[in-house]
Amino acid sequence: MISALDLFKIGIGPSSSHTVGPMIAARRFVEELRIDRLGEKATRLTIELFGSLAWTGMGHGTDTALMLGLCGYEPSTIDPDRVPAIIVRIQQTEQISINPQH
């Protein structure tokens, strides 16, 4: 038997196809930086998107999902009500903390 959660993933919108994958990828990227201890040396990060993520990403929330993923949030556990405040903080400070010390 297959459950609905096997078929559908929980995530932020408006387009989960443009948010869930990028958010998970960004979070995994930061985890790899931590494992390799490269996050301590990073001073700047550039993300380049391709295909539909590049063409419609901002309109579908990809930018928000990437910022949240880089901060360590997961699509299935983030409180959607907290997202606007997190994004405002990032935009005001122009900084994303990829680990507690950096």
Phi, psi and omega in degrees: 000141179250130179272165178299327180289341173286331182270324185241145177252145177275133179193176178276159183248193015278344181235102184298334178292339179259359182239316186298307180299309179299323180294316178295317180297317180296318179295317178296322178301314179295321177299318178295321176301317180295315180301315182275000180058031179269339180298332180291337183263345185289136175239346181206147180224132177240133178244129178244126181255152181231164175061218184295333177294325178284322185286320185231009187305311182295321179291338181253007174091010181297319180300317178296315181298319179295316179298317179295318179297319178296332177279355177098005180281154178245146181302323186277348184239347182291141176279112182303333180290338180274343186304310182303318180293322179296315182293319178300316179300316179297315181293322180290319182272342186055036180221147174233126179273112182268352169203162187302332182264352188220000000 
